Amino acid sequence: MNYLILVSHGQFSEGLKDALGMFVGDGIKTVKAIGLQSGEDTDHFENRFKSLLSTLEQNSELLILGDIIGGSPLTTVVNVLNQENRLESTIVLGGMNFPMALNAAILKDSSSKDELISSVLREGASALKQFEMNDDPEDDDEI
């Protein structure tokens, strides 16, 4: 089984998981979320992640999406995965946003590692745009 684990500062990952549930239905069972809470030290966060990790099948593949590469939550998670010899079966990506997480949740069980990485990163980047109103009345049919 493959799992998507959302890692963040604060409640971001939990909120993102909640929103994903509206789109992926039963697939949400393989999505986990954990965030370093305000005032929480990294040792406590590390123990919470170890506890979460212990609930997953040992031979499962993991896709970790973190809010910030180099941030304490993601760094802590990577250190634990390294200690547990689970980095070989893990993909770690940073800068998570909703389109990226949705793509990951949908494709994690059906794509090769390289295809998954490419698709998730491409979707995350392509979603970044400025919203602009279209004032051309002839284009109203295209909405």
The first five atom37 places (N, CA, C, CB, O) and aatype in JSON, in Angstrom:
{
  "aatype": [12, 2, 18, 10, 9, 10, 19, 15, 8, 7, 5, 13, 15, 6, 7, 10, 11, 3, 0, 10, 7, 12, 13, 19, 7, 3, 7, 9, 11, 16, 19, 11, 0, 9, 7, 10, 5, 15, 7, 6, 3, 16, 3, 8, 13, 6, 2, 1, 13, 11, 15, 10, 10, 15, 16, 10, 6, 5, 2, 15, 6, 10, 10, 9, 10, 7, 3, 9, 9, 7, 7, 15, 14, 10, 16, 16, 19, 19, 2, 19, 10, 2, 5, 6, 2, 1, 10, 6, 15, 16, 9, 19, 10, 7, 7, 12, 2, 13, 14, 12, 0, 10, 2, 0, 0, 9, 10, 11, 3, 15, 15, 15, 11, 3, 6, 10, 9, 15, 15, 19, 10, 1, 6, 7, 0, 15, 0, 10, 11, 5, 13, 6, 12, 2, 3, 3, 14, 6, 3, 3, 3, 6, 9],
  "atom_mask": [
    [1, 1, 1, 1, 1],
    [1, 1, 1, 1, 1],
    [1, 1, 1, 1, 1],
    [1, 1, 1, 1, 1],
    [1, 1, 1, 1, 1],
    [1, 1, 1, 1, 1],
    [1, 1, 1, 1, 1],
    [1, 1, 1, 1, 1],
    [1, 1, 1, 1, 1],
    [1, 1, 1, 0, 1],
    [1, 1, 1, 1, 1],
    [1, 1, 1, 1, 1],
    [1, 1, 1, 1, 1],
    [1, 1, 1, 1, 1],
    [1, 1, 1, 0, 1],
    [1, 1, 1, 1, 1],
    [1, 1, 1, 1, 1],
    [1, 1, 1, 1, 1],
    [1, 1, 1, 1, 1],
    [1, 1, 1, 1, 1],
    [1, 1, 1, 0, 1],
    [1, 1, 1, 1, 1],
    [1, 1, 1, 1, 1],
    [1, 1, 1, 1, 1],
    [1, 1, 1, 0, 1],
    [1, 1, 1, 1, 1],
    [1, 1, 1, 0, 1],
    [1, 1, 1, 1, 1],
    [1, 1, 1, 1, 1],
    [1, 1, 1, 1, 1],
    [1, 1, 1, 1, 1],
    [1, 1, 1, 1, 1],
    [1, 1, 1, 1, 1],
    [1, 1, 1, 1, 1],
    [1, 1, 1, 0, 1],
    [1, 1, 1, 1, 1],
    [1, 1, 1, 1, 1],
    [1, 1, 1, 1, 1],
    [1, 1, 1, 0, 1],
    [1, 1, 1, 1, 1],
    [1, 1, 1, 1, 1],
    [1, 1, 1, 1, 1],
    [1, 1, 1, 1, 1],
    [1, 1, 1, 1, 1],
    [1, 1, 1, 1, 1],
    [1, 1, 1, 1, 1],
    [1, 1, 1, 1, 1],
    [1, 1, 1, 1, 1],
    [1, 1, 1, 1, 1],
    [1, 1, 1, 1, 1],
    [1, 1, 1, 1, 1],
    [1, 1, 1, 1, 1],
    [1, 1, 1, 1, 1],
    [1, 1, 1, 1, 1],
    [1, 1, 1, 1, 1],
    [1, 1, 1, 1, 1],
    [1, 1, 1, 1, 1],
    [1, 1, 1, 1, 1],
    [1, 1, 1, 1, 1],
    [1, 1, 1, 1, 1],
    [1, 1, 1, 1, 1],
    [1, 1, 1, 1, 1],
    [1, 1, 1, 1, 1],
    [1, 1, 1, 1, 1],
    [1, 1, 1, 1, 1],
    [1, 1, 1, 0, 1],
    [1, 1, 1, 1, 1],
    [1, 1, 1, 1, 1],
    [1, 1, 1, 1, 1],
    [1, 1, 1, 0, 1],
    [1, 1, 1, 0, 1],
    [1, 1, 1, 1, 1],
    [1, 1, 1, 1, 1],
    [1, 1, 1, 1, 1],
    [1, 1, 1, 1, 1],
    [1, 1, 1, 1, 1],
    [1, 1, 1, 1, 1],
    [1, 1, 1, 1, 1],
    [1, 1, 1, 1, 1],
    [1, 1, 1, 1, 1],
    [1, 1, 1, 1, 1],
    [1, 1, 1, 1, 1],
    [1, 1, 1, 1, 1],
    [1, 1, 1, 1, 1],
    [1, 1, 1, 1, 1],
    [1, 1, 1, 1, 1],
    [1, 1, 1, 1, 1],
    [1, 1, 1, 1, 1],
    [1, 1, 1, 1, 1],
    [1, 1, 1, 1, 1],
    [1, 1, 1, 1, 1],
    [1, 1, 1, 1, 1],
    [1, 1, 1, 1, 1],
    [1, 1, 1, 0, 1],
    [1, 1, 1, 0, 1],
    [1, 1, 1, 1, 1],
    [1, 1, 1, 1, 1],
    [1, 1, 1, 1, 1],
    [1, 1, 1, 1, 1],
    [1, 1, 1, 1, 1],
    [1, 1, 1, 1, 1],
    [1, 1, 1, 1, 1],
    [1, 1, 1, 1, 1],
    [1, 1, 1, 1, 1],
    [1, 1, 1, 1, 1],
    [1, 1, 1, 1, 1],
    [1, 1, 1, 1, 1],
    [1, 1, 1, 1, 1],
    [1, 1, 1, 1, 1],
    [1, 1, 1, 1, 1],
    [1, 1, 1, 1, 1],
    [1, 1, 1, 1, 1],
    [1, 1, 1, 1, 1],
    [1, 1, 1, 1, 1],
    [1, 1, 1, 1, 1],
    [1, 1, 1, 1, 1],
    [1, 1, 1, 1, 1],
    [1, 1, 1, 1, 1],
    [1, 1, 1, 1, 1],
    [1, 1, 1, 1, 1],
    [1, 1, 1, 1, 1],
    [1, 1, 1, 1, 1],
    [1, 1, 1, 1, 1],
    [1, 1, 1, 0, 1],
    [1, 1, 1, 1, 1],
    [1, 1, 1, 1, 1],
    [1, 1, 1, 1, 1],
    [1, 1, 1, 1, 1],
    [1, 1, 1, 1, 1],
    [1, 1, 1, 1, 1],
    [1, 1, 1, 1, 1],
    [1, 1, 1, 1, 1],
    [1, 1, 1, 1, 1],
    [1, 1, 1, 1, 1],
    [1, 1, 1, 1, 1],
    [1, 1, 1, 1, 1],
    [1, 1, 1, 1, 1],
    [1, 1, 1, 1, 1],
    [1, 1, 1, 1, 1],
    [1, 1, 1, 1, 1],
    [1, 1, 1, 1, 1],
    [1, 1, 1, 1, 1],
    [1, 1, 1, 1, 1]
  ],
  "atom_positions": [
    [[0.85, -1.19, 0.0], [0.0, 0.0, 0.0], [0.88, 1.24, 0.0], [-0.96, 0.0, 1.22], [1.96, 1.24, 0.61]],
    [[0.44, 2.28, -0.67], [1.15, 3.55, -0.73], [0.4, 4.58, 0.11], [1.3, 4.04, -2.18], [-0.83, 4.62, 0.12]],
    [[1.17, 5.4, 0.8], [0.58, 6.45, 1.64], [1.1, 7.81, 1.21], [0.9, 6.2, 3.12], [2.25, 7.97, 0.81]],
    [[0.23, 8.79, 1.32], [0.58, 10.19, 1.16], [0.58, 10.8, 2.55], [-0.41, 10.95, 0.19], [-0.42, 10.72, 3.26]],
    [[1.7, 11.4, 2.94], [1.81, 12.03, 4.25], [2.07, 13.51, 4.05], [2.94, 11.38, 5.12], [3.06, 13.9, 3.44]],
    [[1.17, 14.32, 4.56], [1.26, 15.78, 4.48], [1.93, 16.29, 5.75], [-0.14, 16.44, 4.28], [1.49, 15.96, 6.86]],
    [[2.97, 17.08, 5.6], [3.77, 17.55, 6.73], [3.85, 19.08, 6.67], [5.22, 16.92, 6.72], [4.15, 19.65, 5.63]],
    [[3.57, 19.72, 7.81], [3.54, 21.19, 7.79], [3.85, 21.79, 9.15], [2.2, 21.67, 7.32], [4.01, 21.11, 10.16]],
    [[3.92, 23.09, 9.11], [3.89, 23.89, 10.32], [2.41, 24.1, 10.67], [4.66, 25.28, 10.15], [1.6, 24.33, 9.78]],
    [[2.07, 24.01, 11.92], [0.7, 24.27, 12.36], [-0.32, 23.31, 11.78], [0.0, 0.0, 0.0], [-0.02, 22.13, 11.57]],
    [[-1.52, 23.81, 11.53], [-2.65, 22.99, 11.1], [-2.79, 22.88, 9.57], [-3.92, 23.55, 11.67], [-3.76, 22.3, 9.08]],
    [[-1.84, 23.42, 8.83], [-1.96, 23.43, 7.38], [-2.2, 22.04, 6.8], [-0.71, 24.03, 6.76], [-3.1, 21.86, 5.98]],
    [[-1.41, 21.05, 7.22], [-1.54, 19.7, 6.66], [-2.9, 19.08, 6.99], [-0.42, 18.8, 7.18], [-3.49, 18.4, 6.16]],
    [[-3.4, 19.32, 8.2], [-4.7, 18.77, 8.59], [-5.83, 19.4, 7.77], [-4.95, 18.98, 10.09], [-6.76, 18.72, 7.35]],
    [[-5.74, 20.72, 7.54], [-6.74, 21.4, 6.73], [-6.7, 20.94, 5.29], [0.0, 0.0, 0.0], [-7.74, 20.78, 4.65]],
    [[-5.51, 20.73, 4.77], [-5.35, 20.25, 3.41], [-5.93, 18.85, 3.27], [-3.87, 20.27, 3.0], [-6.6, 18.55, 2.28]],
    [[-5.68, 18.0, 4.24], [-6.25, 16.65, 4.22], [-7.77, 16.71, 4.25], [-5.73, 15.81, 5.42], [-8.43, 15.98, 3.52]],
    [[-8.32, 17.57, 5.06], [-9.77, 17.72, 5.14], [-10.34, 18.12, 3.77], [-10.14, 18.77, 6.2], [-11.34, 17.56, 3.33]],
    [[-9.71, 19.07, 3.11], [-10.17, 19.5, 1.79], [-10.01, 18.38, 0.76], [-9.38, 20.74, 1.33], [-10.89, 18.2, -0.09]],
    [[-8.93, 17.62, 0.83], [-8.73, 16.5, -0.1], [-9.85, 15.47, 0.02], [-7.38, 15.84, 0.16], [-10.25, 14.86, -0.97]],
    [[-10.34, 15.28, 1.24], [-11.4, 14.31, 1.48], [-12.64, 14.58, 0.63], [0.0, 0.0, 0.0], [-13.38, 13.65, 0.32]],
    [[-12.86, 15.83, 0.27], [-14.0, 16.18, -0.56], [-13.82, 15.68, -2.0], [-14.21, 17.69, -0.56], [-14.8, 15.58, -2.74]],
    [[-12.59, 15.38, -2.4], [-12.3, 15.01, -3.77], [-11.91, 13.55, -3.95], [-11.21, 15.87, -4.29], [-12.16, 12.98, -5.01]],
    [[-11.31, 12.94, -2.95], [-10.76, 11.59, -3.15], [-11.57, 10.49, -2.47], [-9.36, 11.54, -2.64], [-11.22, 9.32, -2.59]],
    [[-12.63, 10.83, -1.78], [-13.5, 9.82, -1.18], [-12.76, 8.86, -0.27], [0.0, 0.0, 0.0], [-12.06, 9.29, 0.64]],
    [[-12.92, 7.56, -0.52], [-12.29, 6.54, 0.31], [-10.76, 6.58, 0.25], [-12.78, 5.17, -0.09], [-10.09, 6.06, 1.14]],
    [[-10.22, 7.19, -0.8], [-8.77, 7.3, -0.93], [-8.14, 8.09, 0.21], [0.0, 0.0, 0.0], [-6.93, 8.03, 0.41]],
    [[-8.95, 8.82, 0.94], [-8.44, 9.61, 2.06], [-7.88, 8.72, 3.18], [-9.55, 10.51, 2.63], [-7.11, 9.19, 4.02]],
    [[-8.25, 7.45, 3.18], [-7.75, 6.52, 4.21], [-6.25, 6.33, 4.13], [-8.44, 5.16, 4.07], [-5.61, 5.98, 5.12]],
    [[-5.67, 6.58, 2.95], [-4.22, 6.42, 2.8], [-3.51, 7.77, 2.8], [-3.91, 5.66, 1.51], [-2.34, 7.86, 2.42]],
    [[-4.2, 8.81, 3.23], [-3.6, 10.13, 3.38], [-3.49, 10.43, 4.87], [-4.44, 11.24, 2.63], [-4.48, 10.34, 5.6]],
    [[-2.31, 10.78, 5.32], [-2.06, 11.11, 6.72], [-1.56, 12.54, 6.78], [-1.03, 10.12, 7.38], [-0.96, 13.04, 5.83]],
    [[-1.81, 13.2, 7.89], [-1.38, 14.59, 8.06], [-0.79, 14.78, 9.45], [-2.56, 15.58, 7.83], [-1.3, 14.26, 10.44]],
    [[0.28, 15.54, 9.48], [0.92, 15.85, 10.77], [1.57, 17.23, 10.66], [1.98, 14.75, 11.16], [2.2, 17.56, 9.66]],
    [[1.39, 18.02, 11.7], [1.97, 19.35, 11.72], [2.67, 19.65, 13.02], [0.0, 0.0, 0.0], [2.22, 19.23, 14.09]],
    [[3.77, 20.36, 12.94], [4.48, 20.85, 14.12], [3.67, 22.01, 14.68], [5.95, 21.28, 13.78], [3.54, 23.05, 14.03]],
    [[3.14, 21.83, 15.86], [2.25, 22.83, 16.44], [3.03, 23.97, 17.09], [1.34, 22.17, 17.47], [4.19, 23.8, 17.49]],
    [[2.41, 25.11, 17.19], [3.02, 26.27, 17.82], [3.41, 25.92, 19.26], [2.05, 27.48, 17.79], [2.58, 25.44, 20.03]],
    [[4.66, 26.17, 19.61], [5.14, 25.89, 20.95], [5.6, 24.45, 21.17], [0.0, 0.0, 0.0], [6.14, 24.13, 22.23]],
    [[5.4, 23.59, 20.19], [5.81, 22.18, 20.31], [7.29, 22.05, 19.96], [4.95, 21.27, 19.39], [7.74, 22.64, 18.97]],
    [[8.04, 21.3, 20.75], [9.44, 21.1, 20.39], [9.56, 19.95, 19.4], [10.3, 20.82, 21.66], [8.67, 19.1, 19.29]],
    [[10.67, 19.93, 18.68], [10.82, 18.94, 17.63], [10.94, 17.51, 18.17], [12.05, 19.27, 16.8], [10.62, 16.56, 17.46]],
    [[11.38, 17.35, 19.4], [11.44, 16.0, 19.99], [10.04, 15.42, 20.15], [12.16, 16.04, 21.36], [9.81, 14.25, 19.85]],
    [[9.11, 16.24, 20.61], [7.72, 15.78, 20.75], [7.12, 15.49, 19.38], [6.86, 16.83, 21.51], [6.44, 14.49, 19.18]],
    [[7.37, 16.38, 18.43], [6.89, 16.18, 17.06], [7.47, 14.89, 16.48], [7.26, 17.39, 16.17], [6.76, 14.11, 15.84]],
    [[8.75, 14.66, 16.7], [9.41, 13.44, 16.23], [8.7, 12.21, 16.79], [10.9, 13.42, 16.63], [8.46, 11.25, 16.05]],
    [[8.38, 12.23, 18.07], [7.69, 11.09, 18.69], [6.3, 10.89, 18.1], [7.6, 11.28, 20.2], [5.86, 9.75, 17.92]],
    [[5.6, 11.98, 17.82], [4.28, 11.86, 17.19], [4.39, 11.26, 15.79], [3.58, 13.23, 17.13], [3.56, 10.45, 15.39]],
    [[5.43, 11.68, 15.04], [5.61, 11.12, 13.7], [5.98, 9.64, 13.78], [6.68, 11.89, 12.93], [5.48, 8.84, 12.98]],
    [[6.84, 9.27, 14.72], [7.18, 7.85, 14.89], [5.93, 7.03, 15.18], [8.22, 7.68, 16.02], [5.78, 5.91, 14.68]],
    [[5.06, 7.57, 15.99], [3.8, 6.89, 16.31], [2.94, 6.73, 15.05], [3.02, 7.68, 17.4], [2.39, 5.66, 14.81]],
    [[2.84, 7.79, 14.26], [2.09, 7.71, 13.0], [2.7, 6.67, 12.08], [2.05, 9.09, 12.31], [1.99, 5.86, 11.48]],
    [[4.02, 6.69, 11.97], [4.73, 5.76, 11.09], [4.51, 4.31, 11.51], [6.22, 6.08, 11.1], [4.44, 3.42, 10.66]],
    [[4.4, 4.08, 12.8], [4.21, 2.71, 13.3], [2.84, 2.14, 12.92], [4.37, 2.68, 14.81], [2.64, 0.92, 12.98]],
    [[1.9, 2.99, 12.55], [0.57, 2.51, 12.15], [0.51, 2.11, 10.68], [-0.47, 3.58, 12.42], [-0.49, 1.55, 10.23]],
    [[1.57, 2.4, 9.92], [1.59, 2.1, 8.49], [2.28, 0.77, 8.24], [2.3, 3.23, 7.72], [3.16, 0.37, 9.0]],
    [[1.87, 0.1, 7.18], [2.5, -1.17, 6.81], [3.99, -0.95, 6.57], [1.82, -1.78, 5.57], [4.37, 0.02, 5.9]],
    [[4.81, -1.82, 7.09], [6.27, -1.67, 7.03], [6.79, -1.61, 5.6], [6.94, -2.81, 7.76], [7.72, -0.86, 5.31]],
    [[6.21, -2.39, 4.7], [6.71, -2.43, 3.32], [6.01, -1.43, 2.39], [6.55, -3.83, 2.76], [6.16, -1.51, 1.17]],
    [[5.26, -0.51, 2.96], [4.55, 0.48, 2.16], [5.51, 1.54, 1.6], [3.45, 1.16, 2.99], [6.57, 1.81, 2.17]],
    [[5.1, 2.1, 0.47], [5.84, 3.22, -0.11], [5.19, 4.51, 0.35], [5.88, 3.13, -1.67], [3.97, 4.58, 0.48]],
    [[6.01, 5.52, 0.6], [5.53, 6.78, 1.14], [5.81, 7.92, 0.18], [6.16, 7.06, 2.49], [6.87, 7.99, -0.44]],
    [[4.85, 8.81, 0.07], [5.04, 10.08, -0.63], [4.82, 11.16, 0.41], [4.06, 10.24, -1.87], [3.71, 11.32, 0.92]],
    [[5.87, 11.9, 0.73], [5.81, 12.96, 1.73], [5.74, 14.29, 1.01], [7.04, 12.91, 2.7], [6.6, 14.61, 0.19]],
    [[4.72, 15.08, 1.32], [4.63, 16.45, 0.84], [4.79, 17.36, 2.04], [3.28, 16.72, 0.08], [4.03, 17.28, 3.0]],
    [[5.78, 18.23, 1.98], [6.04, 19.16, 3.06], [5.77, 20.58, 2.63], [0.0, 0.0, 0.0], [5.86, 20.91, 1.45]],
    [[5.45, 21.43, 3.6], [5.17, 22.82, 3.26], [6.44, 23.56, 2.85], [4.52, 23.53, 4.44], [6.41, 24.36, 1.92]],
    [[7.55, 23.31, 3.53], [8.8, 24.03, 3.25], [9.98, 23.06, 3.3], [9.0, 25.19, 4.26], [10.22, 22.41, 4.32]],
    [[10.71, 22.96, 2.2], [11.96, 22.19, 2.21], [12.92, 22.87, 3.19], [12.59, 22.09, 0.76], [13.11, 24.09, 3.12]],
    [[13.51, 22.11, 4.07], [14.46, 22.67, 5.03], [13.82, 23.14, 6.32], [0.0, 0.0, 0.0], [14.52, 23.51, 7.26]],
    [[12.48, 23.14, 6.39], [11.79, 23.52, 7.62], [11.88, 22.41, 8.66], [0.0, 0.0, 0.0], [12.11, 21.25, 8.32]],
    [[11.7, 22.77, 9.91], [11.81, 21.79, 11.0], [10.88, 20.58, 10.85], [11.51, 22.48, 12.31], [11.33, 19.46, 11.09]],
    [[9.61, 20.76, 10.47], [8.76, 19.57, 10.36], [9.27, 18.57, 9.33], [7.35, 19.99, 10.0], [9.37, 17.38, 9.62]],
    [[9.58, 19.04, 8.14], [10.02, 18.12, 7.08], [11.39, 17.54, 7.4], [10.05, 18.84, 5.73], [11.63, 16.36, 7.15]],
    [[12.29, 18.34, 7.93], [13.62, 17.85, 8.31], [13.51, 16.76, 9.37], [14.49, 19.01, 8.82], [14.21, 15.74, 9.3]],
    [[12.65, 16.96, 10.34], [12.44, 15.96, 11.39], [11.9, 14.66, 10.81], [11.48, 16.5, 12.47], [12.38, 13.58, 11.15]],
    [[10.91, 14.77, 9.92], [10.32, 13.59, 9.29], [11.38, 12.83, 8.48], [9.14, 14.0, 8.38], [11.45, 11.6, 8.56]],
    [[12.18, 13.53, 7.71], [13.23, 12.88, 6.91], [14.25, 12.2, 7.82], [13.93, 13.92, 6.0], [14.7, 11.09, 7.5]],
    [[14.61, 12.82, 8.92], [15.55, 12.2, 9.86], [14.99, 10.91, 10.43], [15.89, 13.18, 11.0], [15.71, 9.91, 10.54]],
    [[13.72, 10.91, 10.8], [13.09, 9.7, 11.33], [13.06, 8.61, 10.26], [11.66, 10.0, 11.84], [13.39, 7.45, 10.54]],
    [[12.66, 8.97, 9.05], [12.62, 7.99, 7.96], [14.0, 7.4, 7.7], [12.08, 8.63, 6.69], [14.13, 6.21, 7.41]],
    [[15.03, 8.22, 7.8], [16.4, 7.75, 7.63], [16.76, 6.77, 8.74], [17.38, 8.93, 7.61], [17.33, 5.71, 8.48]],
    [[16.45, 7.12, 9.99], [16.72, 6.24, 11.13], [16.01, 4.9, 11.0], [16.29, 6.93, 12.43], [16.53, 3.86, 11.41]],
    [[14.82, 4.93, 10.42], [14.0, 3.72, 10.27], [14.28, 2.98, 8.96], [12.52, 4.09, 10.34], [13.58, 2.02, 8.63]],
    [[15.3, 3.43, 8.22], [15.65, 2.84, 6.92], [14.47, 2.8, 5.95], [16.19, 1.44, 7.11], [14.25, 1.81, 5.27]],
    [[13.71, 3.91, 5.91], [12.53, 3.97, 5.04], [12.68, 5.02, 3.93], [11.29, 4.27, 5.87], [11.74, 5.24, 3.17]],
    [[13.83, 5.67, 3.83], [14.0, 6.68, 2.78], [14.04, 6.06, 1.38], [15.27, 7.47, 3.02], [13.63, 6.7, 0.41]],
    [[14.52, 4.83, 1.27], [14.59, 4.16, -0.03], [13.21, 4.03, -0.67], [15.21, 2.77, 0.13], [13.09, 4.1, -1.9]],
    [[12.19, 3.85, 0.14], [10.83, 3.65, -0.39], [9.98, 4.91, -0.21], [10.15, 2.46, 0.31], [8.76, 4.83, -0.13]],
    [[10.65, 6.06, -0.16], [9.95, 7.32, 0.09], [10.34, 8.38, -0.93], [10.26, 7.83, 1.51], [11.5, 8.5, -1.32]],
    [[9.34, 9.13, -1.36], [9.56, 10.32, -2.18], [9.26, 11.51, -1.28], [8.66, 10.33, -3.5], [8.23, 11.52, -0.61]],
    [[10.14, 12.51, -1.26], [9.93, 13.7, -0.43], [9.93, 14.92, -1.35], [11.04, 13.82, 0.67], [10.89, 15.18, -2.07]],
    [[8.82, 15.68, -1.3], [8.68, 16.89, -2.1], [8.25, 18.04, -1.2], [7.65, 16.69, -3.25], [7.54, 17.83, -0.22]],
    [[8.68, 19.25, -1.52], [8.32, 20.41, -0.72], [7.55, 21.44, -1.5], [0.0, 0.0, 0.0], [7.45, 21.37, -2.73]],
    [[7.01, 22.41, -0.78], [6.24, 23.49, -1.38], [4.81, 23.1, -1.66], [0.0, 0.0, 0.0], [4.2, 23.6, -2.61]],
    [[4.26, 22.23, -0.85], [2.94, 21.66, -1.17], [1.84, 22.7, -1.26], [2.56, 20.63, -0.13], [1.8, 23.69, -0.52]],
    [[0.95, 22.43, -2.2], [-0.27, 23.21, -2.35], [-1.4, 22.23, -2.67], [-0.13, 24.31, -3.48], [-1.15, 21.03, -2.85]],
    [[-2.63, 22.71, -2.73], [-3.75, 21.8, -2.92], [-3.7, 21.01, -4.23], [-5.03, 22.57, -2.86], [-3.87, 19.8, -4.21]],
    [[-3.46, 21.67, -5.38], [-3.41, 20.9, -6.63], [-2.33, 19.81, -6.6], [-3.17, 21.83, -7.8], [-2.52, 18.71, -7.13]],
    [[-1.21, 20.11, -6.0], [-0.11, 19.16, -5.88], [-0.55, 17.96, -5.03], [1.12, 19.84, -5.26], [-0.3, 16.81, -5.4]],
    [[-1.18, 18.23, -3.9], [-1.63, 17.16, -3.0], [-2.73, 16.33, -3.65], [-2.12, 17.75, -1.68], [-2.75, 15.11, -3.49]],
    [[-3.63, 16.96, -4.36], [-4.71, 16.23, -5.03], [-4.14, 15.3, -6.09], [-5.72, 17.21, -5.66], [-4.53, 14.14, -6.17]],
    [[-3.23, 15.8, -6.89], [-2.58, 14.98, -7.9], [-1.85, 13.81, -7.26], [-1.6, 15.84, -8.74], [-1.92, 12.69, -7.75]],
    [[-1.15, 14.06, -6.17], [-0.42, 13.01, -5.47], [-1.36, 11.95, -4.93], [0.4, 13.61, -4.34], [-1.09, 10.75, -5.05]],
    [[-2.46, 12.37, -4.33], [-3.42, 11.43, -3.77], [-4.03, 10.53, -4.85], [-4.54, 12.18, -3.02], [-4.27, 9.35, -4.62]],
    [[-4.27, 11.1, -6.01], [-4.9, 10.35, -7.09], [-3.91, 9.42, -7.78], [-5.5, 11.31, -8.11], [-4.27, 8.3, -8.14]],
    [[-2.67, 9.86, -7.98], [-1.71, 9.11, -8.79], [-0.75, 8.21, -8.01], [-0.91, 10.06, -9.57], [-0.04, 7.41, -8.62]],
    [[-0.72, 8.3, -6.68], [0.3, 7.6, -5.91], [0.27, 6.08, -6.07], [0.15, 7.93, -4.47], [1.29, 5.42, -5.88]],
    [[-0.88, 5.52, -6.41], [-0.98, 4.07, -6.54], [-0.89, 3.58, -7.98], [-2.27, 3.61, -5.95], [-0.82, 2.37, -8.22]],
    [[-0.87, 4.5, -8.94], [-0.93, 4.06, -10.34], [0.22, 4.55, -11.21], [-2.2, 4.51, -10.93], [0.26, 4.23, -12.39]],
    [[1.13, 5.32, -10.66], [2.23, 5.87, -11.46], [3.57, 5.36, -10.98], [2.21, 7.4, -11.4], [3.73, 4.99, -9.81]],
    [[4.53, 5.32, -11.89], [5.89, 4.99, -11.49], [6.43, 6.15, -10.65], [6.8, 4.73, -12.74], [5.87, 7.24, -10.65]],
    [[7.51, 5.89, -9.96], [8.12, 6.92, -9.11], [8.46, 8.18, -9.91], [9.39, 6.38, -8.44], [8.12, 9.29, -9.51]],
    [[9.12, 8.01, -11.04], [9.52, 9.15, -11.86], [8.31, 9.9, -12.41], [10.4, 8.69, -13.01], [8.29, 11.13, -12.41]],
    [[7.31, 9.16, -12.89], [6.09, 9.8, -13.4], [5.37, 10.56, -12.3], [5.15, 8.75, -14.02], [4.88, 11.67, -12.52]],
    [[5.31, 9.98, -11.11], [4.64, 10.61, -9.98], [5.33, 11.92, -9.6], [4.61, 9.66, -8.77], [4.67, 12.95, -9.43]],
    [[6.63, 11.88, -9.47], [7.39, 13.08, -9.11], [7.16, 14.17, -10.16], [8.89, 12.76, -8.99], [6.85, 15.31, -9.81]],
    [[7.32, 13.82, -11.41], [7.16, 14.8, -12.49], [5.75, 15.39, -12.52], [7.48, 14.15, -13.83], [5.59, 16.6, -12.64]],
    [[4.76, 14.55, -12.41], [3.38, 15.0, -12.48], [3.0, 15.88, -11.29], [2.44, 13.8, -12.54], [2.36, 16.92, -11.47]],
    [[3.39, 15.48, -10.1], [3.04, 16.25, -8.9], [3.73, 17.61, -8.91], [3.44, 15.47, -7.62], [3.09, 18.62, -8.61]],
    [[5.0, 17.65, -9.26], [5.7, 18.93, -9.31], [5.16, 19.83, -10.41], [7.2, 18.7, -9.52], [5.02, 21.04, -10.22]],
    [[4.86, 19.25, -11.56], [4.31, 20.03, -12.67], [2.95, 20.61, -12.28], [4.17, 19.16, -13.93], [2.68, 21.78, -12.56]],
    [[2.09, 19.81, -11.66], [0.76, 20.28, -11.25], [0.87, 21.39, -10.2], [-0.07, 19.12, -10.7], [0.14, 22.38, -10.26]],
    [[1.78, 21.21, -9.25], [1.97, 22.22, -8.22], [2.4, 23.55, -8.8], [0.0, 0.0, 0.0], [1.91, 24.6, -8.4]],
    [[3.33, 23.5, -9.75], [3.84, 24.73, -10.37], [2.81, 25.36, -11.31], [5.12, 24.44, -11.13], [2.66, 26.58, -11.33]],
    [[2.11, 24.54, -12.08], [1.18, 25.1, -13.07], [-0.05, 25.73, -12.41], [0.73, 24.01, -14.03], [-0.75, 26.52, -13.04]],
    [[-0.3, 25.41, -11.16], [-1.45, 25.98, -10.46], [-1.2, 27.41, -9.98], [-1.81, 25.1, -9.27], [-2.12, 28.1, -9.56]],
    [[0.05, 27.84, -10.04], [0.39, 29.17, -9.57], [0.17, 30.19, -10.68], [1.85, 29.22, -9.09], [0.94, 30.28, -11.63]],
    [[-0.89, 30.96, -10.54], [-1.27, 31.95, -11.55], [-1.95, 33.12, -10.87], [-2.19, 31.32, -12.63], [-2.45, 33.0, -9.75]],
    [[-1.97, 34.22, -11.55], [-2.74, 35.37, -11.09], [-4.14, 35.24, -11.66], [-2.07, 36.71, -11.51], [-4.3, 34.94, -12.84]],
    [[-5.15, 35.47, -10.82], [-6.54, 35.44, -11.28], [-6.83, 36.74, -12.01], [-7.52, 35.24, -10.09], [-6.52, 37.82, -11.51]],
    [[-7.42, 36.63, -13.18], [-7.79, 37.82, -13.95], [-9.21, 37.65, -14.46], [-6.8, 38.05, -15.12], [-9.59, 36.57, -14.91]],
    [[-9.98, 38.72, -14.38], [-11.34, 38.72, -14.91], [-11.29, 38.89, -16.42], [-12.19, 39.84, -14.25], [-10.46, 39.64, -16.94]],
    [[-12.17, 38.19, -17.1], [-12.27, 38.31, -18.54], [-13.42, 39.26, -18.84], [-12.48, 36.92, -19.22], [-14.57, 38.94, -18.55]],
    [[-13.14, 40.41, -19.43], [-14.16, 41.43, -19.72], [-14.75, 41.3, -21.11], [-13.57, 42.8, -19.55], [-15.61, 42.09, -21.49]],
    [[-14.3, 40.31, -21.88], [-14.79, 40.14, -23.23], [-16.09, 39.34, -23.21], [-13.73, 39.44, -24.12], [-16.06, 38.14, -22.91]],
    [[-17.26, 39.96, -23.52], [-18.55, 39.26, -23.46], [-18.64, 38.09, -24.43], [-19.67, 40.24, -23.75], [-19.42, 37.16, -24.2]],
    [[-17.85, 38.09, -25.5], [-17.89, 36.98, -26.46], [-17.27, 35.72, -25.87], [-17.16, 37.37, -27.73], [-17.55, 34.62, -26.35]],
    [[-16.45, 35.86, -24.85], [-15.8, 34.71, -24.22], [-16.62, 34.11, -23.09], [-14.45, 35.11, -23.69], [-16.18, 33.15, -22.46]],
    [[-17.81, 34.65, -22.81], [-18.63, 34.13, -21.71], [-19.01, 32.66, -21.92], [-19.89, 34.98, -21.55], [-19.2, 31.93, -20.95]],
    [[-19.12, 32.23, -23.16], [-19.47, 30.84, -23.43], [-18.35, 29.87, -23.03], [-19.81, 30.67, -24.89], [-18.61, 28.68, -22.86]],
    [[-17.14, 30.36, -22.89], [-16.0, 29.51, -22.59], [-15.84, 29.26, -21.11], [-14.75, 30.11, -23.14], [-14.97, 28.47, -20.72]],
    [[-16.61, 29.87, -20.28], [-16.46, 29.72, -18.83], [-16.99, 28.42, -18.35], [-17.13, 30.82, -18.11], [-16.93, 28.14, -17.15]]
  ]
}
